[in-house]
Amino acid sequence: MAITQRVEIDVLVGGETLTLCLTLGALAELEARLQAGDLVRLAERFRADWFRRAT
C-alpha cells in the first residue's frame, strides 16, 4: 500500500522558511528517543502533549 499523504510543516529559522517532511526514519528515531514502544503510543503521547499546550 502506498502512502498517500505527506506530513510536512513549515518552520521559520533565522528569517528563512524551511519545509520539513516527516519520514519513517524520523518516526523511528522519535519512537526510540521518547521510549514510546510503538507508533500508536507515540501518537497518543503527541496528542496528549498537544492537548496540554492547547488548553
Phi, psi and omega per residue, in radians:
M1 nan 2.338 3.137
A2 -1.485 2.583 3.044
I3 -1.433 2.129 -3.041
T4 -1.762 -0.081 -3.090
Q5 -2.230 2.240 3.073
R6 -1.654 2.494 3.098
V7 -1.842 1.872 -3.121
E8 -2.279 2.568 3.013
I9 -2.366 2.625 3.038
D10 -1.712 2.320 -3.123
V11 -2.202 2.352 3.097
L12 -1.619 2.041 -3.118
V13 -2.244 2.022 3.103
G14 1.005 0.616 3.128
G15 1.449 -0.034 -3.138
E16 -1.957 2.357 3.104
T17 -1.544 2.154 3.109
L18 -1.989 2.467 3.058
T19 -1.749 2.123 3.131
L20 -1.841 2.399 -3.121
C21 -2.067 2.200 3.131
L22 -1.343 2.176 -3.141
T23 -1.913 2.926 3.083
L24 -1.095 -0.624 3.089
G25 -1.109 -0.710 3.111
A26 -1.157 -0.697 3.082
L27 -1.073 -0.754 3.131
A28 -1.100 -0.703 3.119
E29 -1.166 -0.741 3.089
L30 -1.069 -0.752 3.136
E31 -1.043 -0.758 -3.129
A32 -1.219 -0.841 -3.091
R33 -1.147 -0.593 -3.136
L34 -1.600 0.030 3.118
Q35 0.880 0.812 -3.086
A36 -1.367 -0.476 3.129
G37 1.627 -0.794 3.075
D38 -2.770 3.016 -3.061
L39 -1.165 -0.550 3.128
V40 -1.123 -0.809 3.125
R41 -1.175 -0.587 3.079
L42 -1.104 -0.801 3.113
A43 -1.081 -0.735 3.112
E44 -1.067 -0.703 3.135
R45 -1.133 -0.748 3.110
F46 -1.118 -0.729 3.111
R47 -1.071 -0.744 -3.131
A48 -1.134 -0.754 3.124
D49 -1.146 -0.703 3.123
W50 -1.097 -0.751 -3.115
F51 -1.106 -0.720 3.123
R52 -1.090 -0.691 -3.124
R53 -1.282 -0.539 -3.087
A54 -1.346 -0.339 -3.094
T55 -1.771 nan nan
